């Protein structure tokens, strides 16, 4: 197959079908086993050492400042200081420029994968994206070689990123409508039939497959009704491939193992070199789209690392802690009485959910070599 290969997902040599890994499941529900996922990827001549889990497997730097977000407004100077401290702590470098230079070169075409889903209540903060762009320009990456992107153009429009980011930077919505496939590479895909759907393939975005050379991932700190949480892995995988909503149909979800499999597909895996989770706000229920302020905390935190599994593991623990404090059920909940078909009820009642969530997708991604999911092995560094 010339430069491309067709890989069947299994726990054999390919190692792409991951089941189980749900030690906290409870209740009498027997969840359906996920189907086999077939992957057609682009083999790298040599996998990049910067690719997931990157230069610092298991290391998560958490930077918190109570002044970062006040009155629902993010402070640009505070975020700048937080990002500078976090990058130096992550890399061990003495200067900010040297820290960024470990990942980016002036000739790179850099994709910044944002999460506009949930705008305006909670999305990748423009203030953080602006600081990332400033750091790239410090390394002499031209503005024209910086592409801020996500799957849906309309969500980028809702977030007003076009007017909030510096001029000259490219702002790209991969698809204009739900059926638009013009922005995807037909030669790289994941294929599986989850619920007997007509279109069984999800294709990789052309901007990832063929244009950018490095990706900086900027997810948000929020729960998700199907996957448990929206973190580094889901933002990257489901934001790079199309036709992903078919993986969950109430009340069942196959986001595990699909999220991890998508993140393991080349060239996405090798190009994603840095993850900066926006924890300015924490959505602890109703994610990813909620606008209900009762479920959104102003937390003023950043999480930095090259290991998306480790960051998402910390995120999962953080959201679980908040849900316990609020009296909401765990994202591992398997009680049939917690499931509702009424989306309005879900968005306004933290006791209800639309799916049996699959937070085990994080540990499953770890088994694919994307990072470390064992809390005891994670080097969690906190900066206040």
N, C-alpha and C positions, 0 to 999 in steps of 0.2 A: 504493500500500500504506500509506496514511495515514502514521503516524509511523515506520513501520519500512520497511526496504528489504531487497531480496534481492540479494546480490552474488555473482557467480560468480568463483571464484578463478582467476586467471591472472596472467601477468606483464605484462598490459596495465594498464588504468587501475586495476583493483582491486589488482593486485600481490600476490596472496595465494598463488600456487603457486610455491614455490621449490624447485629441484632442484639437484643437484650440490653445489658449495661444499664439497668434500671433498678438499683438496689433499694430504692425507696418506694417502689410501686406498692400501692395498697388498695384494698377493695377486691370485689369479686369479678371485676371486668377482665376478660381475656382479650387482649388487643390483637388485631390481625398481624401476621408476620409480613414484613415489607417484601415486595417483589425484588427480583434480581434487577440491578441497574447496569446497563451496558454503557460504556464510555468510549467515545472516540476523541482522542486528544492529539495534541501535536507534541511528539517527543522532542525534548531538548537535547541538543548535541552534548551539553554538559549542564546538569542542574545547577542553578545559581546557589552559592552558599548563603546569599542574602534572602533566599526564598524561605517560606514558612517551614520550620519554626524560627528561622533566621539566626542572627548572630548571637542572640541571648535567650536560648530556650529556657522557659520556666521563670524568667525574670519579669516582674510586674512592678512598675513604679507608680505609686498613687500619690498625687499632689493635691492637697486640699487647702483652700483659702476661703474663709467665711465672707470675705469682701468680694469674691469673684462674681457673685450674682445677688443683687439686692433689688427688691421691687420688680423682680422678673426681668431685670436688665443686666446683661453681662458686661463687666468692666474690661475694656480692651487693655489697659496697662497691667491690670492684675493677671489677666490671662497670658499676656506676654511674659511676665515674670515666672508664672507657673510652668509654662512650656519650656522656657530656658532652663529652669532648675531640673525639670523632669528629663530633658534630653541629656543634660550633663550627668545626671545620676544614672540614667540607663546605660550610657556608653562609657562612663569613666573618664571622659575628656574634660579638659579644663576650660575650653572655650565653646561657645555655642556653634560657631562655624565648624570647628573640628568634629563636634558631635553629629551635625547634619551630614558632613562630608563622608561619614562612614557608610551612608546609604545612597547618597545622591552625587552624581557628577554633572558638571556644567552641560555636557552634551546630551543628557537624558531628556526624554520626553516623559513628563511626570503626570500621572493620573491621580487626582485626589477624589477618592470614592466617598461621597457624602451620603447622608441619610436624610432626605427631605421629607420622608414619610412622617406624618403627624404634624407638619407645619400648619399653623404657626405656633402651636402650643409647645411642641418639643421636637426639634430637628437639629441637625448638625449646626452649631452656632456659627454664623458668619464671622464673628470675632475670632474664633479659633482658626477657621479656614484662612482668614486674612493673615494671621500670624504665620501659618505654614507657608503661604505664598511669599511672605516677606523673607522667611528663612531660605526658601529656594532661590529667590532673587539675590540674596546675600552670597549664594554660591555661584552666581552668574548664570542661572538658568533663565533664558528669555521668557517673558510673559507668554509669548505665543507658543511656547513648549510646555505650558501648564494647562491641563485639561481637568476641569471640575465636572464630574459626571455622576449620573445615576440612571436608573432604568427609565423612569417615566418623566417626560418633559413637563407635563402639567403639574407634577409635584414640585419640580424645580421652580416653576412659575409662581406657585403658591408661596414658596419660601422667599421669593424676590431676590434670588442670588444674583441675577443679572445686574441689579443696581447696587448691590451691597458688597460686591467684590471688585478688586482693582481693574481698571481698564486694560484691555489687551489679553487678559486671561480668557481661554475658551470655556464656555459653559455649554455642556452637552447633555441633552436628554436622549437616551439611546433610541427610544421609540415614542412616536407621537400619539399612538392609540393602542388599545389592548391587542389588536390584531396585526400591528405593524411589525414586520420581521426584517425590514430593509437594513437595520443596523446590526445584524447578527451574521456570524460566519457559519455557513451551512456545513462546513467540514469538521466542526468541533461541537460535540453535543453529549448530553446524557439522555439515555433512552430507557423508559420503563412505563408500564401500564399500571397505574395505581388503583383507579376506579373504573377501568374500561373506557377511559376518555379516547376521543378520536385522534387527537394529536399527542403522540407519546414521546416526543423529543423536546428537549430544552437546549437551545443553542447559545454559544458564548458570544458576547458582544464583540463586534469587530474592533472597536477601539482598544479593547484589552488584548484580543488575539493578534492584532496586526499593527497597532500604532504606538501605544505607550511602551516605555521600556522599564519603568518603575511605577509602583502603586503605593500611595499612602492612604490607608484606610481610616476613615473618621466616622465610626458608628456612634450611636447614642446609648445611654444607659436606660433600658426600658424592658419591660416584660413583653411577651408575645403570646397571643391566645392559642397558637398552634405549636410553636417550637419551645415555649417556656420563656425564653428571653430572646431579644434581638440584640446580638452583640457583634463582635468582629466577624465571626464565621458567617452568620446569616446575612449581615450587611454586604459582605464580600461575595458569597456564593449566590444568594438569591437576587442580589443587585447586579450581577454580571450575566446571568443566564435568563432567558425569557421563559414564559409558560411554566411558572413555578407554583402558581396558586392551585394547580391541579393536584399537588402533593397532599393537600388536606381538604377533606370533605366531612363536614360535621357528622358525627363527633370524633372521627378518626383522623390522625395525622401521620404522614410518612416523612416529615421533616427530618427525622432520624431514620435512615442514615443519609438522606439526600444532601443535606447541607454540607456535611464533611466531604462527601464524594465530590461535589462541585468544586469545593475549595482545593481539592487535591489534583484537579485537572490542569495539565500544562497547556499554555504557558502562564495561567493565572497563578499557580502556586509559586513559581519562580519570580514573578514580577511583584508580588505583594511583600514589601520589605519592611514596612513599619505600620504600626497600628496605634492610633491616638484616640481613645474613647472619650467622647464628650459626656462628662458626668456633671455638667453645670446644673442639669435637671435630671431627676430620676422619676420615671414612670413606673409605678409599682403595680398598677392594674389598668386594664383597658388598652394595652398596647397592641399593635403599634400606632393606632390612629386616634386615640382618645384626645379630646379637647377638654375633658373634665379636670379642672384644677384641683379638685379634691384628691385626685390620684397622682398628682405631680408634686414632687418635693424639689425645692431649690437647694441643691446639695453642694455646688461649687467645687467639683472634683474633676481631675483629669487622670486617666489611666494610660500609661505608655508602655510599649513593649514590641518585640518582634514575634512573640509567640501568641497567636490569637486564642489558642485553647486555654492558656494560663489566664489571660485577661478575662475571657468569658467565664472561667471557673470562679474568679473573684467576683465578677458581676452577678453570677447566679447566687452566690452566698449573700451578697449585699441585698438583692431583691428579696430573697427568702427571709432575711432578717427583718426587713421592713414589713413584709406581709405578716410575719408573726406578731410584730408590734401592733399592727393595725387590726389583728384578729381575722385576717383573711386566710383561706386555705393555702397550703403549699402548692407550688407549681407542679409538684409531683402528684397531685390529687387524682385519685381514680374512682371517686364516689359518683355513681350515675346521677345522684340527686343534684350534683353541682353543675350538670350540663343543661344548657338552655338553647333553644332554637331562636330565641328572641334577642336579636343583637342590641336592641335598646336596653333590655334588662342587663345584658352583659356590661354595657358601657356605664351603667349606673349602679351596679350591685357587685361588690368585690367578692361575694360568695359564689358567683356564677361564672361559668366559662363556656366557650363555644365548642371546645375540643378537649379531648384527653391530651394534655400537652406532652411534648417530647424533649425535655431538657437534657435527656441522655445523648442528644446529638453532639454535645460538647465532648464527653468522654469518648464517644465513637470516633470523632475527628482525631482524638489523641491516638487511638489505635492505628490510624492511618499515617501516623508520623508527623502530624501537623503541629504537635505541641504536647504540653504536660497538663494533665487534668487532676493529678493527685495534689491536694492542698499541702500535704506534708513535704512535697518536693518543690513547691513553688517558692521562689525567692521574692517575697512580697515586701517591697520597700516603701515606707510611708514618709512623706514630707509634708509637714504642716506649715 
